[in-house]
Amino acid sequence: MGATLTYLGHSSFLVKTGGGKTLYLDPWLEGNPRCPQNLQAPQAADLVCVTHGHFDHTSGVIPIFQKSPCPVAGPYELVNLLAADGNFGDKAAGMNKGGTVAFGDLKVTLTHAMHSSSYGKPGTYAGEPCGLVIAFEDGKKLYDAGDTALFGDMRFIGELYAPDLCLLPIGDRFTMDPRQAAIACELLGAKRAVPIHHSTFPPLTGTPAQFQAEVKKRGLKTEVVVLEPGQTVTV
């Protein structure tokens, strides 16, 4: 069986791989109004991946690390800031765009994203934001775009990695809106796409239904997989 992703609301996921590993992506657990109560307590993890420093993507990192010290992978400057607060020691796995790091049989690659990135209060510069590609034990690949605007080089991400599942923000204001996310599907050649970064706060006006409509309007073959918090999808 391949990797399964459980949606924790907003842009957070709990991942169970076919090889028995547990990962968190951009964990926002306690305080996340969309995270189911039974999933807010940190679980023991083998790896945590972060795309940028904003609280709605990093506030669960240190509690997870305190539960089970594991590698924390993400942009170099951000991981250093988190490591200083969480005493990560040699578990800090800072990276940069274009680089790949192997964590056992898993491989994580950082990709470009167009956003901003700050950590903590009043907001320390946390390096450049990124997306990430995870190659699982069975060879399947996940692309998590993180928080981003639309950019033309998504075409190269599709060409280089041919992801089997894409996580794409659709909420507007801080990220792509549904129309832009549909164009991202076209650039990526996305087989399946899960809309993220929506329905959490009133300013996030983009909806999964709008995203589905925009994908259909463009005549794409992308399967849009809409998840409610607590639901799962297999890569």
Backbone as JSON, one array per atom type, in Angstrom:
{
  "sequence": "MGATLTYLGHSSFLVKTGGGKTLYLDPWLEGNPRCPQNLQAPQAADLVCVTHGHFDHTSGVIPIFQKSPCPVAGPYELVNLLAADGNFGDKAAGMNKGGTVAFGDLKVTLTHAMHSSSYGKPGTYAGEPCGLVIAFEDGKKLYDAGDTALFGDMRFIGELYAPDLCLLPIGDRFTMDPRQAAIACELLGAKRAVPIHHSTFPPLTGTPAQFQAEVKKRGLKTEVVVLEPGQTVTV",
  "N": [[0.85, -1.2, 0.0], [0.47, 2.25, -0.74], [1.69, 5.53, 0.32], [-0.32, 7.28, 2.67], [-2.21, 10.21, 3.17], [-3.46, 12.15, 5.75], [-5.72, 14.69, 6.14], [-5.31, 17.57, 8.01], [-6.57, 19.92, 8.1], [-6.49, 23.33, 6.82], [-3.31, 23.73, 5.77], [-2.04, 21.48, 6.6], [-0.77, 18.17, 7.08], [-0.86, 14.73, 8.07], [1.18, 12.08, 7.47], [1.38, 8.72, 6.54], [3.61, 6.36, 5.56], [4.11, 3.76, 3.05], [6.19, 2.22, 3.92], [6.02, 2.3, 6.63], [6.67, 4.67, 7.95], [6.15, 7.79, 9.69], [5.13, 11.02, 8.94], [4.96, 14.59, 9.22], [3.54, 17.35, 7.54], [3.99, 20.76, 7.26], [2.95, 21.35, 10.0], [0.21, 22.43, 11.85], [-1.36, 22.2, 14.63], [-2.6, 22.27, 17.54], [-4.84, 24.88, 18.18], [-5.51, 25.21, 15.55], [-8.31, 25.87, 13.8], [-9.54, 24.12, 12.08], [-8.53, 21.63, 12.47], [-9.23, 18.35, 13.43], [-10.28, 17.45, 16.72], [-9.31, 15.03, 17.78], [-6.93, 14.73, 16.47], [-5.2, 16.67, 17.22], [-3.3, 16.32, 19.19], [0.19, 15.77, 19.27], [1.68, 13.16, 17.37], [4.04, 10.43, 17.53], [6.74, 10.86, 15.35], [8.66, 10.34, 12.32], [9.75, 12.2, 10.67], [9.58, 15.67, 10.02], [8.37, 18.1, 7.82], [8.71, 21.38, 6.57], [7.52, 24.28, 4.84], [7.68, 27.06, 4.96], [7.97, 29.91, 7.24], [5.63, 30.89, 8.59], [3.15, 31.05, 11.21], [0.96, 29.37, 10.88], [1.95, 27.21, 9.65], [4.05, 26.19, 11.04], [3.67, 26.0, 13.81], [3.22, 23.6, 15.1], [5.58, 22.21, 15.03], [7.69, 22.15, 17.04], [6.28, 21.03, 19.34], [5.79, 18.45, 18.23], [8.41, 17.55, 17.87], [9.23, 17.48, 20.52], [7.68, 15.4, 21.42], [8.72, 13.23, 19.99], [11.87, 13.2, 19.14], [12.95, 13.97, 15.97], [14.19, 14.22, 12.57], [13.95, 17.51, 11.21], [13.0, 19.0, 8.36], [13.54, 21.54, 5.92], [13.59, 24.96, 4.65], [16.82, 26.37, 5.01], [17.44, 28.65, 6.72], [15.06, 28.92, 8.19], [14.84, 26.41, 9.47], [17.05, 26.57, 11.14], [16.22, 28.63, 12.89], [13.98, 27.42, 14.1], [15.32, 25.27, 15.26], [16.91, 26.53, 17.17], [14.99, 27.36, 18.99], [13.84, 24.93, 19.68], [15.85, 23.19, 20.4], [17.05, 21.28, 18.57], [19.45, 20.1, 17.87], [21.48, 17.74, 16.19], [19.38, 16.99, 14.64], [18.37, 18.93, 13.07], [17.64, 19.64, 9.81], [18.4, 21.47, 7.62], [17.87, 22.81, 4.36], [18.03, 23.74, 0.85], [16.56, 25.3, -2.07], [16.23, 23.15, -4.84], [17.87, 21.24, -3.8], [18.27, 17.87, -2.6], [17.56, 15.61, 0.0], [18.1, 12.51, 1.55], [16.14, 10.6, 3.69], [16.42, 7.88, 5.17], [14.61, 5.63, 3.27], [13.16, 7.59, 2.08], [12.98, 10.51, 0.06], [13.51, 13.96, 0.03], [12.94, 16.92, -1.68], [13.52, 20.35, -2.16], [11.61, 22.91, -3.69], [10.89, 25.77, -5.8], [8.94, 28.54, -4.52], [6.58, 31.22, -4.45], [6.19, 33.55, -2.21], [6.16, 34.79, 1.14], [8.25, 34.72, 4.1], [8.45, 34.47, 7.48], [9.29, 34.13, 10.95], [8.0, 33.57, 14.18], [7.55, 36.2, 16.67], [8.64, 39.57, 16.55], [8.52, 38.76, 13.94], [10.81, 37.3, 12.48], [13.11, 37.22, 9.79], [12.98, 34.4, 7.75], [14.35, 33.09, 5.73], [13.91, 32.03, 2.27], [10.65, 31.09, 1.1], [9.4, 27.8, 0.22], [8.41, 25.06, -1.94], [7.83, 21.52, -1.8], [8.97, 18.28, -2.79], [8.26, 14.97, -2.21], [9.62, 11.83, -2.45], [8.45, 8.65, -2.16], [8.82, 5.35, -0.63], [7.92, 3.53, -2.52], [8.37, 4.77, -4.89], [6.46, 6.57, -5.72], [5.45, 10.03, -5.98], [4.97, 13.05, -4.2], [3.89, 16.37, -4.49], [4.04, 19.21, -2.67], [2.98, 22.34, -2.79], [3.22, 24.33, -0.93], [2.71, 27.62, 0.45], [1.95, 29.74, -2.11], [2.18, 31.92, -5.0], [1.05, 31.69, -8.41], [3.43, 30.46, -10.74], [5.48, 30.35, -13.67], [7.45, 28.39, -13.81], [6.45, 26.16, -12.63], [5.9, 24.35, -14.55], [8.36, 23.13, -15.04], [8.71, 21.78, -12.64], [6.74, 19.85, -12.87], [7.78, 18.51, -15.1], [10.29, 17.6, -14.18], [9.74, 16.01, -11.91], [7.24, 14.76, -12.12], [4.83, 14.51, -10.38], [2.66, 12.35, -8.5], [0.61, 13.15, -6.93], [-0.66, 16.32, -6.1], [-0.53, 19.04, -3.85], [-2.22, 21.94, -3.56], [-2.51, 25.39, -2.92], [-5.5, 27.35, -2.64], [-6.83, 29.51, -1.6], [-6.74, 32.31, -2.08], [-5.91, 35.82, -1.61], [-3.55, 35.47, 0.2], [-2.32, 33.53, -1.24], [-2.41, 31.58, -4.31], [-5.5, 31.86, -6.18], [-8.55, 30.0, -6.95], [-8.68, 29.92, -9.82], [-6.04, 30.46, -10.64], [-4.83, 28.27, -9.44], [-5.89, 26.21, -10.94], [-4.64, 26.71, -13.39], [-2.08, 26.16, -12.53], [-2.32, 23.38, -12.23], [-2.45, 22.68, -14.91], [0.08, 23.5, -15.84], [1.71, 21.83, -14.32], [0.95, 19.38, -15.22], [-0.78, 17.9, -13.68], [-1.88, 14.93, -12.2], [-3.57, 14.28, -10.06], [-5.06, 16.47, -7.7], [-5.12, 18.09, -4.58], [-6.96, 20.54, -3.0], [-5.75, 23.09, -0.85], [-5.14, 25.27, 2.02], [-7.48, 26.84, 2.53], [-10.78, 27.93, 3.59], [-10.3, 28.42, 6.27], [-10.03, 30.98, 7.5], [-12.01, 34.01, 7.29], [-10.88, 35.82, 5.26], [-9.88, 34.05, 3.35], [-11.12, 33.33, 0.54], [-11.36, 31.64, -1.64], [-12.75, 28.58, -2.86], [-13.09, 24.95, -2.72], [-15.07, 24.07, -4.54], [-15.09, 26.11, -6.46], [-12.52, 25.78, -7.45], [-12.71, 23.19, -8.57], [-14.52, 23.8, -10.6], [-13.01, 25.55, -12.18], [-10.93, 23.91, -13.05], [-12.39, 22.11, -14.59], [-13.37, 23.91, -16.51], [-11.08, 24.47, -17.94], [-10.69, 22.18, -19.26], [-9.14, 20.1, -18.25], [-7.55, 16.98, -17.34], [-7.08, 16.51, -14.74], [-7.73, 15.0, -11.64], [-9.63, 16.26, -9.12], [-9.29, 16.13, -5.74], [-11.15, 16.52, -3.06], [-10.78, 17.08, 0.28], [-12.16, 16.72, 3.49], [-11.29, 17.86, 6.78], [-9.59, 15.34, 8.56], [-10.12, 13.34, 6.76], [-8.67, 11.01, 4.36], [-6.21, 10.45, 1.76], [-4.66, 8.47, -0.74], [-1.37, 8.37, -2.03]],
  "CA": [[0.0, 0.0, 0.0], [1.25, 3.48, -0.82], [1.58, 6.5, 1.4], [-1.63, 7.9, 2.87], [-2.19, 11.53, 3.79], [-4.65, 12.55, 6.48], [-5.8, 16.15, 6.13], [-5.5, 18.15, 9.34], [-7.13, 21.25, 7.9], [-5.61, 24.39, 6.35], [-2.28, 23.17, 4.88], [-1.32, 20.49, 7.42], [-1.07, 16.76, 6.8], [-0.19, 13.62, 8.73], [1.47, 11.12, 6.4], [1.84, 7.37, 6.89], [4.17, 5.81, 4.33], [4.0, 2.32, 2.87], [7.27, 1.59, 4.67], [5.78, 2.4, 8.06], [7.15, 5.93, 8.51], [5.16, 8.83, 9.97], [5.61, 12.35, 8.62], [4.06, 15.74, 9.26], [3.8, 18.42, 6.59], [3.51, 22.07, 7.72], [2.0, 21.03, 11.06], [-0.49, 23.37, 12.72], [-2.24, 21.28, 15.34], [-3.35, 23.01, 18.55], [-5.19, 26.22, 17.73], [-5.99, 25.16, 14.18], [-9.76, 25.69, 13.91], [-10.0, 23.08, 11.16], [-7.94, 20.34, 12.82], [-10.08, 17.56, 14.32], [-9.8, 17.39, 18.1], [-8.57, 13.79, 18.04], [-5.66, 14.76, 15.76], [-4.43, 17.83, 17.65], [-2.16, 15.88, 20.0], [1.27, 15.29, 18.41], [2.02, 11.74, 17.32], [5.45, 10.14, 17.28], [7.0, 11.03, 13.93], [10.0, 10.05, 11.82], [10.22, 13.35, 9.9], [8.69, 16.82, 9.86], [8.77, 18.97, 6.71], [8.08, 22.7, 6.59], [7.75, 25.03, 3.6], [8.03, 28.44, 5.29], [7.96, 30.12, 8.67], [4.44, 31.46, 9.2], [2.68, 30.24, 12.35], [-0.02, 28.37, 10.45], [2.69, 26.11, 9.02], [5.18, 25.75, 11.89], [3.45, 26.02, 15.27], [3.23, 22.25, 15.65], [6.87, 21.53, 14.83], [8.4, 21.89, 18.3], [5.57, 20.01, 20.11], [6.02, 17.13, 17.65], [9.79, 17.18, 18.17], [9.29, 17.15, 21.95], [7.07, 14.08, 21.55], [9.65, 12.23, 19.45], [12.9, 13.91, 18.38], [13.11, 13.44, 14.62], [14.68, 15.26, 11.67], [13.05, 18.57, 10.74], [13.54, 19.41, 7.06], [12.93, 22.72, 5.34], [14.56, 26.01, 4.3], [17.95, 26.41, 5.95], [17.32, 29.69, 7.75], [13.92, 28.6, 9.03], [15.16, 25.27, 10.33], [17.96, 27.06, 12.18], [15.42, 29.35, 13.88], [13.23, 26.41, 14.85], [16.27, 24.47, 16.05], [17.33, 27.33, 18.32], [13.88, 27.35, 19.96], [13.47, 23.58, 20.07], [17.03, 22.38, 20.73], [17.02, 20.12, 17.68], [20.76, 19.47, 17.73], [21.8, 17.22, 14.86], [18.15, 16.65, 13.91], [18.05, 20.03, 12.16], [17.99, 19.23, 8.44], [18.2, 22.61, 6.73], [18.11, 22.54, 2.94], [17.7, 24.87, 0.01], [15.86, 24.96, -3.3], [16.98, 22.34, -5.78], [18.59, 20.19, -3.09], [17.56, 16.66, -2.18], [18.13, 14.9, 1.14], [17.5, 11.21, 1.81], [15.85, 10.23, 5.07], [16.16, 6.47, 4.94], [14.14, 5.37, 1.92], [12.41, 8.75, 1.61], [13.79, 11.61, -0.45], [12.83, 15.25, 0.06], [13.55, 17.94, -2.53], [12.87, 21.66, -2.06], [11.34, 23.57, -4.96], [10.59, 27.2, -5.7], [7.61, 29.03, -4.2], [6.52, 32.68, -4.43], [5.44, 33.91, -1.02], [7.08, 35.41, 2.08], [8.54, 33.78, 5.18], [8.98, 35.01, 8.73], [9.06, 33.18, 12.04], [7.89, 34.13, 15.52], [7.18, 37.61, 16.83], [7.75, 40.3, 15.63], [8.59, 38.23, 12.58], [12.21, 37.2, 12.04], [13.28, 36.7, 8.43], [13.17, 32.95, 7.85], [14.78, 32.55, 4.45], [12.89, 32.01, 1.22], [9.68, 29.99, 1.16], [9.64, 26.75, -0.77], [7.54, 23.91, -2.03], [8.65, 20.32, -1.61], [8.61, 17.02, -3.43], [8.66, 13.8, -1.43], [9.61, 10.54, -3.15], [8.21, 7.62, -1.16], [9.54, 4.09, -0.8], [7.46, 2.83, -3.73], [8.66, 5.58, -6.06], [5.43, 7.6, -5.93], [5.92, 11.35, -5.59], [4.02, 14.06, -3.73], [4.32, 17.76, -4.58], [3.36, 20.16, -1.79], [3.38, 23.66, -3.28], [3.33, 25.3, 0.15], [1.98, 28.85, 0.13], [2.62, 30.3, -3.29], [1.5, 32.43, -6.17], [1.31, 30.94, -9.63], [4.65, 30.84, -11.45], [5.61, 29.56, -14.88], [8.37, 27.26, -13.66], [5.75, 24.94, -12.21], [6.02, 23.41, -15.67], [9.58, 22.35, -14.85], [8.48, 20.86, -11.52], [6.03, 18.72, -13.46], [8.68, 17.77, -16.0], [11.37, 16.96, -13.44], [9.33, 15.09, -10.85], [6.01, 14.06, -12.48], [4.19, 14.1, -9.12], [1.43, 11.57, -8.56], [-0.41, 13.9, -6.2], [-0.23, 17.69, -5.84], [-1.24, 19.82, -2.84], [-2.17, 23.29, -4.12], [-3.32, 26.38, -2.19], [-6.54, 27.96, -3.48], [-7.63, 30.42, -0.78], [-6.63, 33.71, -2.5], [-5.34, 36.84, -0.73], [-2.16, 35.17, 0.56], [-1.82, 32.5, -2.17], [-3.21, 31.46, -5.53], [-6.94, 31.65, -6.1], [-8.9, 28.77, -7.66], [-8.34, 29.99, -11.24], [-4.59, 30.29, -10.76], [-4.49, 26.89, -9.06], [-6.22, 25.37, -12.09], [-3.55, 26.89, -14.34], [-0.97, 25.39, -11.96], [-2.54, 21.98, -12.6], [-2.1, 22.54, -16.33], [1.54, 23.6, -15.96], [2.31, 20.67, -13.67], [0.44, 18.12, -15.76], [-1.19, 17.22, -12.45], [-2.8, 13.8, -12.3], [-4.55, 14.49, -9.0], [-4.73, 17.66, -6.92], [-5.89, 18.35, -3.37], [-6.94, 21.96, -2.64], [-5.39, 23.37, 0.55], [-5.07, 26.68, 2.42], [-8.8, 27.42, 2.28], [-11.87, 27.7, 4.55], [-9.82, 28.57, 7.66], [-10.31, 32.34, 7.94], [-12.86, 34.71, 6.32], [-10.21, 36.37, 4.07], [-9.59, 33.01, 2.37], [-12.42, 33.23, -0.13], [-11.39, 30.58, -2.65], [-13.38, 27.35, -2.38], [-12.85, 23.77, -3.55], [-16.03, 24.01, -5.65], [-14.59, 27.02, -7.49], [-11.34, 25.13, -8.03], [-13.2, 22.13, -9.44], [-15.13, 24.42, -11.78], [-11.94, 26.12, -13.02], [-10.25, 22.77, -13.68], [-13.3, 21.63, -15.64], [-13.44, 24.93, -17.55], [-9.87, 24.4, -18.75], [-10.68, 20.89, -19.95], [-8.02, 19.3, -17.76], [-7.84, 15.62, -16.87], [-6.73, 16.43, -13.32], [-8.75, 14.61, -10.68], [-9.6, 17.1, -7.92], [-9.64, 15.35, -4.55], [-11.51, 17.45, -1.99], [-10.74, 16.42, 1.58], [-12.55, 17.37, 4.74], [-10.33, 17.51, 7.83], [-9.74, 13.98, 9.08], [-10.19, 12.39, 5.65], [-7.37, 10.59, 3.85], [-6.01, 10.16, 0.34], [-3.46, 7.69, -1.0], [-0.55, 8.91, -3.12]],
  "C": [[0.88, 1.24, 0.0], [1.06, 4.37, 0.38], [0.17, 7.06, 1.46], [-1.46, 9.21, 3.61], [-3.52, 11.77, 4.48], [-4.64, 14.07, 6.59], [-6.13, 16.66, 7.53], [-6.11, 19.55, 9.26], [-6.06, 22.24, 7.49], [-4.58, 23.8, 5.37], [-1.5, 22.06, 5.54], [-1.77, 19.07, 7.09], [-0.25, 15.86, 7.72], [-0.04, 12.52, 7.69], [1.95, 9.81, 7.0], [2.34, 6.71, 5.6], [3.96, 4.3, 4.26], [5.06, 1.55, 3.62], [7.15, 1.75, 6.17], [6.29, 3.66, 8.73], [5.98, 6.9, 8.72], [5.79, 10.2, 9.74], [4.53, 13.38, 8.92], [4.5, 16.74, 8.21], [3.18, 19.71, 7.12], [2.52, 21.94, 8.88], [1.51, 22.25, 11.85], [-1.58, 22.56, 13.39], [-3.11, 22.03, 16.35], [-3.6, 24.44, 18.05], [-5.66, 26.29, 16.29], [-7.5, 24.9, 14.21], [-10.32, 24.6, 13.02], [-9.45, 21.7, 11.51], [-8.85, 19.58, 13.76], [-9.44, 17.42, 15.7], [-8.93, 16.17, 18.35], [-7.22, 13.73, 17.33], [-4.77, 15.92, 16.19], [-3.24, 17.45, 18.53], [-1.07, 15.34, 19.08], [1.44, 13.78, 18.49], [3.53, 11.58, 17.14], [5.69, 10.15, 15.78], [8.44, 10.67, 13.59], [10.6, 11.23, 11.06], [9.14, 14.42, 9.91], [9.23, 17.68, 8.74], [8.0, 20.28, 6.78], [8.45, 23.45, 5.32], [8.13, 26.48, 3.84], [7.66, 28.68, 6.75], [6.68, 30.58, 9.32], [3.81, 30.48, 10.19], [1.74, 29.13, 11.92], [0.61, 27.21, 9.69], [3.77, 25.53, 9.92], [4.84, 25.56, 13.36], [3.42, 24.64, 15.9], [4.58, 21.56, 15.63], [7.53, 21.18, 16.16], [7.63, 20.91, 19.18], [5.75, 18.6, 19.56], [7.43, 16.65, 17.99], [9.94, 16.79, 19.64], [8.67, 15.78, 22.22], [8.03, 12.99, 21.11], [10.68, 12.95, 18.6], [13.17, 13.23, 17.04], [13.66, 14.55, 13.73], [13.57, 16.24, 11.29], [13.69, 19.16, 9.48], [12.8, 20.62, 6.53], [14.0, 23.74, 5.0], [15.58, 26.23, 5.4], [17.76, 27.42, 7.07], [16.18, 29.39, 8.72], [14.23, 27.46, 9.98], [16.12, 25.68, 11.44], [17.22, 27.82, 13.27], [14.62, 28.39, 14.74], [14.14, 25.61, 15.76], [16.73, 25.22, 17.28], [16.25, 27.33, 19.4], [13.62, 25.95, 20.51], [14.61, 22.66, 20.43], [17.08, 21.1, 19.89], [18.36, 19.4, 17.58], [20.99, 18.99, 16.32], [20.57, 16.76, 14.09], [17.71, 17.78, 12.98], [18.55, 19.69, 10.76], [17.66, 20.37, 7.48], [18.61, 22.27, 5.31], [17.93, 23.83, 2.16], [17.11, 24.38, -1.31], [16.76, 24.22, -4.28], [17.71, 21.18, -5.13], [17.68, 19.05, -2.68], [18.3, 16.03, -1.01], [17.37, 13.59, 1.33], [17.33, 11.02, 3.31], [15.44, 8.76, 5.03], [15.77, 6.26, 3.49], [13.29, 6.5, 1.34], [13.37, 9.81, 1.11], [12.95, 12.88, -0.51], [13.62, 16.25, -0.77], [12.8, 19.25, -2.33], [12.75, 22.29, -3.44], [11.01, 25.04, -4.71], [9.16, 27.42, -5.23], [7.69, 30.55, -4.18], [5.59, 33.11, -3.3], [6.37, 34.76, -0.17], [7.31, 34.42, 3.21], [9.15, 34.51, 6.36], [8.56, 34.07, 9.84], [8.98, 33.93, 13.36], [7.45, 35.58, 15.5], [8.44, 38.4, 17.18], [7.79, 39.81, 14.2], [10.0, 38.26, 12.06], [12.27, 36.62, 10.64], [13.68, 35.23, 8.5], [13.59, 32.33, 6.52], [13.66, 32.59, 3.43], [11.91, 30.86, 1.44], [9.98, 28.96, 0.08], [8.42, 25.87, -0.9], [8.42, 22.69, -1.78], [8.08, 19.14, -2.37], [9.13, 15.9, -2.55], [8.53, 12.56, -2.31], [9.51, 9.44, -2.1], [8.91, 6.31, -1.53], [9.17, 3.36, -2.09], [7.7, 3.62, -5.01], [7.62, 6.64, -6.37], [5.93, 8.93, -5.37], [4.76, 12.27, -5.25], [4.64, 15.43, -3.92], [3.44, 18.6, -3.68], [3.85, 21.55, -2.18], [3.64, 24.66, -2.17], [2.41, 26.47, -0.12], [2.68, 29.5, -1.04], [1.64, 30.98, -4.22], [1.76, 31.48, -7.33], [2.62, 31.4, -10.25], [4.9, 29.85, -12.58], [6.49, 28.34, -14.73], [7.73, 26.05, -12.99], [5.81, 23.89, -13.32], [7.26, 22.52, -15.51], [9.46, 21.38, -13.68], [7.74, 19.62, -12.02], [6.93, 17.86, -14.32], [9.73, 16.98, -15.23], [10.89, 15.83, -12.55], [8.06, 14.3, -11.16], [5.24, 13.58, -11.25], [2.89, 13.34, -9.35], [0.28, 12.26, -7.86], [0.16, 15.28, -5.89], [-1.13, 18.32, -4.77], [-1.1, 21.28, -3.24], [-3.05, 24.25, -3.33], [-4.29, 27.06, -3.14], [-7.22, 29.14, -2.81], [-7.68, 31.87, -1.22], [-6.09, 34.56, -1.35], [-3.87, 36.61, -0.4], [-1.5, 34.18, -0.42], [-2.6, 32.58, -3.47], [-4.7, 31.41, -5.21], [-7.29, 30.4, -6.92], [-8.53, 28.78, -9.15], [-6.84, 29.78, -11.45], [-4.17, 28.86, -10.44], [-4.83, 25.92, -10.19], [-5.15, 25.49, -13.18], [-2.31, 26.14, -13.85], [-1.11, 23.91, -12.3], [-2.13, 21.73, -14.04], [-0.59, 22.56, -16.51], [2.22, 22.35, -15.43], [1.98, 19.36, -14.38], [-0.1, 17.25, -14.64], [-2.19, 16.1, -12.73], [-3.94, 13.96, -11.3], [-4.1, 15.69, -8.18], [-5.69, 17.8, -5.75], [-5.82, 19.85, -3.08], [-6.65, 22.14, -1.16], [-5.4, 24.87, 0.78], [-6.38, 27.39, 2.06], [-9.71, 27.15, 3.48], [-11.48, 27.86, 6.0], [-10.21, 29.91, 8.25], [-11.19, 33.02, 6.89], [-12.12, 35.29, 5.11], [-9.88, 35.33, 3.0], [-10.88, 32.65, 1.65], [-12.5, 32.14, -1.19], [-11.93, 29.28, -2.09], [-13.02, 26.16, -3.27], [-13.8, 23.67, -4.74], [-15.6, 24.93, -6.79], [-13.38, 26.41, -8.21], [-11.77, 24.03, -8.99], [-13.77, 22.71, -10.74], [-14.07, 24.97, -12.73], [-11.15, 25.02, -13.73], [-11.09, 22.23, -14.83], [-13.34, 22.6, -16.81], [-12.24, 24.86, -18.49], [-9.74, 23.06, -19.49], [-9.56, 19.97, -19.51], [-8.48, 17.92, -17.31], [-7.53, 15.44, -15.39], [-7.93, 16.01, -12.49], [-8.6, 15.49, -9.44], [-10.12, 16.28, -6.75], [-9.89, 16.32, -3.41], [-11.59, 16.68, -0.68], [-11.34, 17.31, 2.65], [-11.51, 17.0, 5.79], [-10.64, 16.15, 8.44], [-9.83, 12.93, 7.99], [-8.8, 12.12, 5.08], [-7.4, 10.4, 2.34], [-4.71, 9.39, 0.21], [-2.7, 8.29, -2.17], [-0.49, 7.89, -4.26]]
}
